[in-house]
Amino acid sequence: MPPAVKIWALVCVWLSCLFEPGHLKKNYRCPSACSCSKESIICVGSSYVPRISPNDINSLSIVNGTFSEVKEAMFAHMPSLQLLLLNSNSLTMIRDDAFTGLPHLEYLFIESNKIETVSKFAFRGLRDLTHLSLANNKIKVLPRNLFADLDSLIELDLRGNAFECDCRTKWLMSWLKNTNATVSDVLCVGPEGMKDKRLNDVTSLHDECVSTDFVLHQSIASESLSVDTFTYKSDVYVTIAAPSTESCMVFQWDHIEMNFRTYDNITGQSIVACKAVVIQDQVFVIVAQLFGGSHIYKFEEEQSRFSKFQDIEVSKISKPNDIEAFQIGTDWFFVIADSSKAGLSTLYKWNDKGFYSYQSLHEWYRDTDAEFLDLDGKAHLLLASRSQVPVIYQWSRSNQKFVLQGEIPNMEDVVAVKHFRIKQELYLSLTRYIGDSKLLHWGAKQFSEVQALPSRGSMILQPFAFKERYYLALGSDYTFSQIYLWDNDKQLFERFKEVYIQAPRSFTVVSTDRRDFIFASSFKGYMQIFEHIIIDLSL
């Protein structure tokens, strides 16, 4: 026999014992359609709730009644109630605070009605309630945290309802796993993927019930080519290469105003990239410019500004296009990709006094991008070129140099290459201005194509991740930029959102104060800063 049936049987025995002659209070008139004893009232077919009753009534049963709602404080005139049974009536709704004024209520049965709606605070204040049954109604969904006040609940019966186990039921799934009460099976009738499942057995609805979006947070009135970010003494900074204003703009996150504000400005001629490096609590910004040579600036804390620290040989770099900084062991390096016809991409190394030219790479090629990455525990450097396929260098521990290892075949005209990981799996995004951009996967000591993305007029295919959600931003000079979201089931990126940015050149993640932003640089318009927001569809 189910527990709820056993309890009801015991209740019936208890009530029958109370219905003995002589138990009625003197001068108390029992309502019509009801049977009364000293402590109990049973009404059958009643169209109303008894309004006049002795104060010591502790059991009220109304069955086959015609009223349609349990209204606020409907039974407050019976403060001694310990049991309330409202089975087989015409109830369709239970309103907020329906049982207020019943501090001693322990048993509440509302079975075999037509209830579709239960208000969020319907059971507020029932801290002594031990048994609750809403069995055999028409409930599809229950409001979030409906049972929050039921501190003493021992048993809950929800059988015989048609639950839609979608995002609205996520809270109930979590509650079922954490409650100490015994709960009947909660069977799902929908949606299609959940049909005939027990909600009690479902482990998670997180992926189905969380959505994301990118909303415009701030604009910076300047054209830009690249963005970099660094943290210094717990503050977050952003460097922006802005050739049109002949500056490398340094922005800082304002914790009070909750936006990015100007901190400093490094001037130069046609700055195409500025990369920050923090070495032994010293901040350096490497500024690559088309005219007047490239330079390194150091942050002077006393003056709260950057000042020139070192010049980079003009003879080495003719037309810088990208800067990549990285660390191998305890040594710091940066490489500048040279896109001139007689290009000589160059590696620089830190020696406690400054950076010096360490190794020339990929001579006579027009390199457009450099990417440092770890392949199977070994340091590698990728150089992308408009004049040939990307090439791969591997760091040699024996001679402390990069050695040409191979190339990525059939990938001509790559303007940018970026690496990222999805659950430990390594991927590469290769941006092509003409033809399809490519997504590659590293496995069995080689790269293999996973996905092609139409990208006419694209200068950047940028991967980024927020809270285990993985994206690709594909910028376009001729149409809307596309943001793709990784589909774990298909193992592919699917279109997620369009954003309009004039001639985008980079998408850079900046995180601070538990908020995540994407800086989208623009070669022909204002820089746009989008905030990544998470939307809980279960709320």
N, C-alpha and C positions, 0 to 999 in steps of 0.2 A: 504494500500500500504506500503510495507517495507520501512524503512528510506532510504536505499541506492538507491532504485528505485525513491523515491521522489527527492532525491538530483540530480540524473542523469537527471530527467525530468526538474528540474530547470536549470541545466547546459545546457541542449539542448535548452531551451527557450532563455537563455542568449546568446548562440552561434548564434542562428538564428537571434537575433537582431543585432549581430555584422556583419553578412554577408549581408551588404547593399552595393550597388554600391558606389564607391568613397572612400571606406575605405582603399584600397590598397595604400601602400606608393609608391611614384613616384620612378621609376627606380628599383623597387623590382620585381624579377621574381619568381613567385610561382612555386615550384617544380611540376614535372609531377605526376599524380595520387593524387594530393592534391588540396584542395580548401582553399583559403587564404582570410583573411580580415586584417584590420589594427592590430588587437590584437590576432587573432586566426588562427590556421592551422588545417585542418582535412585532413588526408591521408587515403585512402582506397586501400588495396591490394598493398601497397608499400613494396619494398624489402630493404628499407634503411630508416634511420632517416634523415630528412632534415638537411643539414649541414649549409646552408646559410639562415639566417632569420634576420629580424629587431630585435633590442635589446628590443623593448617594447612588444614582443609577450608574452602574459600571459596565453594562453591556447593552448595545443597541444594534438590532438587525432590521434592515429594510430590504425586502425582496419583492420582485415583480412590481416595483413602483414605476411611476410615469414621469418623474422629474428628470431633466436632461443634463443638469450641471451640478457639480459640487462647488458652491460659491464660497467666498471668503468668510471665514469664521462661522460656517454653517452649523456647527455643533458646539459652539463655545458656551452655550447655556447648559451643557452637560459636562462640566469640568472633571468629573470623576470617572469618565469613560476609560475603560481598559481594553475593551473590545468593540470594534465597529465593523459591521458586515453590510456591504452594499451590493450584493450579488443580484444578477439577473434583472437589473432595472433598465432604464432607457438612457443611461448616462453616455454623453459624447465628449465631455470636457471636465477636467479638474483644474480649477483656477488657483492662482497664487494664494498662499496662506489659507487654504481650504480647511485645514485642521488646526488652526491656531486656537489657543484656549484649551487644548487637550494635553496637558503636561504629563498625564499618566498613561496615555494610550500605548498599548503594547502589541495589539493584534489589529491589523487593518486588512480587510479582504474586499477587493473591488473587482470581482470576477464576472465574466459572461455578460458584459455590457457592450456598448458600441463606441468605446472611448478611442478617439483618434488623436486628441490633443491633451497633453499634460503640461501645465505651465511650469516654468523653470523653478519657482519657489513653492510648488504645490505642497511639498512635505516639510516645509521649513518649521523648525521648532520641535519636531518629533524625536527628541533625543532618547526617549525610553522605548521607542518602537523596536520590537524584536522580530516580528513576522509581518511581511508585506506581500500581498498577492495582487498582481494585475493580469492574471491569466485570462485567456480567451476573450480578448478585446480586438480592436482593429488598429493597434499601435504599429506605426511604421518606423518611427524615430522618437527618441526621448531627448529632452533638452540637456545640454552639457551640465555635468555635475549635479544632476537631479537628486542624487542620494547623499549629497555632501553633509547634510545635517543628521543623518541616521547613524549616530555613533554606536548604538546598541544593536544594530541589525544582525540577526542570526540567520534568517532565511528569507530568500526573495524568489518569487515564482513569476516568470515572464512567459510561460508556455502559451501556445495558442495565439500568438501575435504574428503579424507579417512584417518582420523587420527588413528594412532596406539597409543593408550593411555597406553603406558608402562612407564618405568622409564625415558625415554628421554623426556616425556611430563610432568614430575612432575613440572618443573619450570613454565610451562604454566598454570597448574592448580592453582599454588600459585599466579601467576600474575593475573589470572582472578578474584580471590577473593579480590585482593588489588587495582586493577585499578579503576579509576573513569570513564573510558570510557564505552560506551554501546557496548557490544560485542554480536554478533550473537551466536546461539547455536553451540557448537563444539561437533559434534557427533563422537563417537568412533566406528570403525569397528573391532577393535581387541585390545589386545589379547582376547581369548575366554571369560574370566571373565568380560571383559569390553565392549563386543559387544553390540551396540545399546544404550549405556549409554551416557548421556550428561556430558562431562568433567566439565562443569560449576557446576554440582551438586555433584561431587566427593569431599569428605571431606579430604581424605589423601591418599597418596601413600607411606607413610614413610616406613612401614614394608616391602613392596614389593621392595623398592628401596635402602635399606640399607643392606649391607652384612658386615661380620666381618671376621677377621682372626687372627691367632697367629703367629708372626714371631720372629725368634731368635734374641734377642737383645745383649746378653752377656753370657759368660760362666765363671764359677768360678772353678778353678782347684782343686777341693776337693770333696770327697765323703761327704754325709750328710744324717741326719736322719729327721730333722725337721727344720722349719723356723718360725720365729715370727717377727713382725714389730711393731714399736712404733714411736710416734712423740714427739719431745722435742724441745721447742722453735722454732717452725715452720720448723725444719729440720726432715727429715725422715730417720730412721735407721732400719736395719735388723739384727736380731741375727740368727746365723746358728749353729746348733749342728753338729759338725764334729768329730765323734769318732776316725776316722783313723788318724787324725792329733792331737788328744787329745786336742781339743780346742772348745770353743764357739766363733765363729768369729762374730765380730760386723762390719757391713758395713754401710756406709753413702752415701746418694744420692749426687752426685756432680752436682750442678746446672750449672756449666760451661762446664765440659766435657760430661755432660749428660749420666753418667753411675754410677754404684755403686762401691765405692772404700773402701778399708780396713780402718777402723777407730781405732779398738782396737782388742785385742785377749785375751780371758779369758781361761787359760789352766786348764786341768783336766784330769782324767783317764776315758776313755770310756764314754764320754758325750753323752747322748741319747736325751736330751731336754734342751733348755734354753728359758725361758719365761720372757718377760719384763713386768714390772708393773710400772706405773707412779702414785705416791701418793703424793699429795701436792707439786708438782713441784720437787719431788725427783724420780730418776729413779733407779729401782732395777731390777736385772736380776737373776732369780731363775735357778740355774744350777743343773740338775739331772744327776748323773753319777753312773756307775755300781760299781766302786771301789773307796774307800776313802771317801765315804759319799757324800751327796749333800750339796750345799752351796748357799748363797745369796750374790750377789755382788751389790755394790752401786756406782753410777756414781759420781766421784769427779770432779767438774767443773774446779777447779783451775789446776788440773793436766791433764784434758781432758782424763781421763781413768777410768776404773772400778777397784775397790779394794774390797777385801773380807770384807763383813759386818757381816755375821752370818753363823753359821753351822746349818745344819738340822740333828736331831737325827738319827744316823745310825740304832739304834734299831727299829725305826719306819718303815723305808723303806729299804727293802732288794734288790729289783730289780725294780727300777722305770722305767715306760714305757711312761708316758704322764703327762703333767702338764696343769692344767686348772685354770686360774685366773679370778676372777669375783668380783662384788660388789653387796651387798644386803643392800639397804638403804644407809647409810653412811659408812658401814663397808666393809673392803677389806678382801678377802679370796683367798687362792689357795689350790687346792687338787692335790696330787700326786697319780696316779694309780700305784699300786704295782702288778707286774706280777709274783712274786715268788710263789712257792707252798704253802707257809704259808703266803700268801699276806695279807697285812693290809693297804689298801688305807687310806690315812690320810688327814684330812682337817686342814689347818693352818689359823690363823687369825692375822691381824695386830693390834698392840696396841700402836702405836706411838714410840715404842722403837725397834720394830722388829716383826717378825712373831713367833707365838708360836703354839704348837700342840693343836688343839681345839676339834677334834672329830675323832674317828676311824670309818671307814666305811667298810662294805662288807668283813668281816674277812674270811680268809681261801679260798679265791677265787683268781684266776690268772687274775686280771683286766688288760686290755690292753689299755683302753681309757676312758676318762672322758669328759662329755659335760654338760655345764651349759646352761639352757634355761628357758624361761618364758612360762608357760602353763596357759592360761586363767587368767593372771594377778598374778600368784603365781610362786615363784622361785622353780625350780626343778633341780636335778642333776641326770644325767644318767651315769651309769657305765657299760661298755661292758666287757665281760669276755670270754676267750676261753673255760671255763669249764661249763658255763650255759648261759641262755638267758640274755639279758640286763635287768638291774633292774633300777627302778625309785625311787628316793628319793624326798620328798617334804619338803621345809623349813617350820618349825613350828614357828610361831611368838610367841607363848606362852612360849615355853622353849628354843627358839633360837637355835634349832638343826635341822639337817636333819633327817627325819623319813622315813623309808622304806614304800613306798606306793604300789608298785606292780612291774610287769615285763611286757616285751613285748614278748608275747608267740610265739612259733614256729620259733624262730630266734637264734638257737644255732650257736656257733662258729663265733661270731661277733668280729672282731678285731678293728673296728673303728666305731664311730657313730658321725654324724655331723647334725646340724639343720640349716635350712634356711627358708626364706619366699619368696613367689611369690605372689605379690599383696595382702598382709596381710594374706595369707593362709600359715600355718605352715607345713613344711615337714621335714622328717628325712631321711638321707641316712645311710644305714647300710652296712658296708663292710664285706664280708665273703671271706676267703681264699679259701675255698672249697664250691662249689655250687654257686647259684646265689646271688649277692648282691641285696639289696632291697631298694625301695623308698616307704616311708610311708607318709600318710597324717593324720594330727590331726583334728578330728572332732567328735562331740557328745561325748566329754570327753574320746576318745580312739584313738589309732593309727590303721589305716587300710592300707593294701597293695595297692599301686597304680601301681607299675611297678617292674619287675624283670630284672636285667641286668647280662648277663653271665660274670663271673668274676673269672675264675680259676686262682689261683696264684696272686690274688689281695690283696694288703695291705692297699689301700686307695681309697675311693670313695668320692671325695671332691666337694661340691657345691661352686659356687661363682657367682657373678653377676657384670656386667658392663653396666651402662646406660640402665637399664631395659631389659637387655638380660641376661638370666639365663642359667648357664652351670653346667654340672657334669663332672668332670675329673675322669676317672676310670683307675688307674695305674695297670700295670701287670708286673710280674717278668719274664714272658716267651714270651711275644709278644709286639706289639705296644700298647701304652696306647691310650685310646679312650676319646675324648671330645664330650660330648653330648650337644645339644642345645634344650631348652624348646620350644615345639610347642604349642602355645596358643590355637589353634583350637582343637588339639587332646588331650590337657591336659596331654601330655607325653613328655619325652625327646627323641629326634631323634639323630642318629649319625651325627656328624658334621665334625670331623677332627681326623686324627691319628697323634700321635707324638711318636718318639722313645726316651725313657729315660730308662737307665739301672736300674732295680729294684727301681722304684720310691716309695718314702715314704710319701711325702706331696706335696700339691699344695697350695701355699699361695699367696694371692692378696696383692700387694704393689702399692699404687697410690701416685703420686707426679708430680708436674708441669703439671697438666692436662693430665698426661699420666698414663696408667694402665699396670701393669706387673704381670706376674705369675712366682713365683719362684718354680721350680720343683726340689725337692731334689732327689738325687740318692744315693743308698746304695753301688753301684758298679761302679760308673762313676762320671763324672763332673756334677756339678749343672748347669742346664739350666735356663736362664731367658728369658721368652717370653714376647713380647709386644702385647697387645690387640689393634688391629687397626680397625677402622671403614672405610668401603669403600662405598662411595656414588655412586651408579650405575647410578644416573641421570646425573652425570657430563660427 
